[in-house]
Amino acid sequence: MPATWVQYPPLESVTRPNVETAAAAFYLGRQPQTLRVWACNENGPLRPIRVHGRLAWPVAEIKRVLGVK
């Protein structure tokens, strides 16, 4: 277990339109660096939006990729 363990709410209960890279990686079962590579190469199953130089991953797209309603 990492020294800074963060617990995220179930994806079904997330009401924010976007989440940060660490949360998106948790929901998708990938490492955050994988999502950063997707963003750089623009070749992943979803694309982030950039807000002041930071990546924000659309919750609706995460749900679509995972088949969650």
N, C-alpha and C positions, 0 to 999 in steps of 0.2 A: 504494500500500500504506500503511495507517495506521501511525502511529509506534509504536503498541502492538499489534503483530500477535499474535493468539492462535491457536494451532492446536488444534482439537478432534479427539478420536479419532472413528473411524467410528461412526455411530449404532448399528450392529449390536453393537459391543463395549462400549457403555455399560451398566454394571451398576447404577448409582445409580437410585433410584426417581424422582428429580426432578433437573432441571437449572435453572440460573439463566437469566434472560431472554436474555443475550447468546448463550449456547450454544443455547437453543431457537431464537432468531432465525437463527443460523447454519444449523442443521439444516433449518429451514423455508424458508430462502432469502428472509427478510424482514429489515427493519430492526428493531432492538430497540424503537423507538418504536411500530411497528405493533403489536407484541405488547402493549405497555402500553395502547394504545388498545383492543385487544380485551378486555383485562382490565377496563378502566374501563367500557366499554359493554356488556360481557358478550355480545358478538355475533360472536366469532371462531369458527373451527372447533374450538377447544379452549379450555378454561378452566384457569387456574392455581389453585393453592392458595396461600394467604397464610400465611407463616411469619414471625412477629414483624414484620409490616409489609412483608415482601419477597415478591416473586412467585417461586413455584417451579412449574415446568412439568413435568407428569408425562411421563416418557419413554415409557411405554406408549401414551399418547394421541398423542404426536408420531409414534411408529411407526405407529399406526393411521391417522392422517391421511395419512402418506406411503406407506402400503401396505407397510411393512417388517416382516418377521417377526422 
